[in-house]
Amino acid sequence: MKNFTNDQIRKSILLEYDRRSKGISSNPEMHMYNFPELKEIDNKEIYQNAKYLIDENLVRGGIDEEGEKKFPWITRLTQLGIELLEKEDHLT
């Protein structure tokens, strides 16, 4: 397993949904657990970070529960998520 920080995981998710919103994603139907840059990260970490993005209103989405399993889903970035990416873009 790769060792990524929460910020790196969150940024990967936000960037992919930003690309999707612009129609430039190379993985427009892929679930976040299968994003190439997150492929080697434990699904529990991806889940926690997706939940954080939803809870902080950075994305529109939710958590589906099927028995003991929980699946996060995201439909799009919110204005707050877009502003965060723009702010980080200016910092790097």
N, C-alpha and C positions, 0 to 999 in steps of 0.2 A: 504494500500500500504506500502511496505517496503521502508525504506529510505537507499539507497545505494549511495556511492560516485560514481562519473564518473569513477574513476580508478578501482573500484570494478566491475562495469558493463563491462568495457572494458576488464579487465583481465578475467572475466567469458567467454566472447565471444572468446577471443584469446585462452584460454585454451581448449574450446570445439573444435575449429577448429584445434588445435594442436593434440588433441586426434583423431579427424577424419582422419588427415593426417597419423597417426600411426596405423589406423585401430582398435583402442581400445575404440571408443566412444560407449556408451550405447544408444545414441540418434542420430544415423548417418543421419537420414532424417528429423529430427525435425527442424522447423524454430526457429530462435533465440528468437522470442516473446514467444515461448513455452518452452524454456530451464527451467528445474525445478528450478534452482537457481535464475532465473529472472522472474519467473511466476507472482510474486506479484509486479513487478515494472511497472510503467506506460509505455505504449508502446511509448509514445513521447520521454521519456528518453532513451529507448533502441534505437530508431531511431537515435537520436542525437549522441549517442555514436558509433553506427555502421557507421554513416556518417563520424564521426571523424576518425575512423580507416581506412576507405576507402580514405578519403582526405589526411591523413598522410602517405599513402602508406604502412600501416602495414598489410593490407589484399588486396586481389584482389576481386573486387566486383563492385556493382553499385546500383543505385536507379531506380526502375521502377515506373512510374507514371500512375495511372489509375484514370482519372478525378481529384478529389480533394485529393485522397489517394496516398501516397507514400510508397513503400515497399523496404527496403534495402535487398540486397542479397550479400552473400559472397561465394566465391568458395574455397579460400585457403589463408593461411598466406604467406606473402612475406618474404624475407630474413630479412628485418628490423623487422617484427613482431616476427620472430623466435628469433632473437638476443635480442629483448626486453624481451621476456619470459625467456630466458636463464639468462639475467642480473638480472631480478627480482628474479629468483630462487636462485641465489647466495646471494641475499640480505636477504632472509627470512630464 
